[in-house]
């Protein structure tokens, strides 16, 4: 039997690969100010804590004074081009479909801009497989703040779980699947497992150091090893 009645998923690096578009937006923003373009590695190191932090990190080593001007340049370009090149990662759709068949509540919990997250999920045809999509600007909080998790659980009608989040004993019916140290810490703060994949921004050693409950190469392995699902 399925251990979990509710499973949260991160987006970038977990359910989908959006790094081409993210990298393109950062390159455009740096070029706008006559600066060198960041590498994809630079972008991987910058993302995960929300777009404002990512832009600040991209500009931190040479022109941190430009961040207030750079943010609107980035966001305007992003709004126009975010759907170019985005794709689901292998196993994402199949895992969501199987979880839906089993009656599991599936939702996105991401530090990606909330409206962008919903637009991308609709574009990729997975919105109907998700009971909620919670992202940046939807609340005052981001991962790994426990308040963000509690907000999402309450919105999903899981009020008893929301009340238990972060308390002794944790929330046994909930887990998170992600790819970053922010995801791992969200699980620690909330008192539920976080199973991480290495298809995103952090490697296995970093994820284990951040106290991920398990680390897998991809979503298929997460399904097989921790959810009892073979896809």
Secondary structure as UniProt FT lines:
FT   STRAND          6..9
FT   TURN            13..15
FT   STRAND          16..17
FT   HELIX           19..32
FT   TURN            33..34
FT   HELIX           40..46
FT   HELIX           51..60
FT   TURN            61..62
FT   HELIX           64..66
FT   HELIX           67..81
FT   TURN            82..85
FT   STRAND          87..88
FT   TURN            90..91
FT   HELIX           92..101
FT   TURN            102..103
FT   STRAND          105..113
FT   HELIX           114..123
FT   TURN            124..125
FT   HELIX           127..129
FT   STRAND          132..136
FT   TURN            143..144
FT   HELIX           146..155
FT   TURN            156..157
FT   HELIX           159..164
FT   TURN            165..166
FT   TURN            168..169
FT   TURN            172..173
FT   STRAND          174..178
FT   HELIX           181..190
FT   STRAND          193..197
FT   HELIX           204..209
FT   TURN            210..211
FT   STRAND          214..216
FT   HELIX           219..222
FT   HELIX           223..227
//
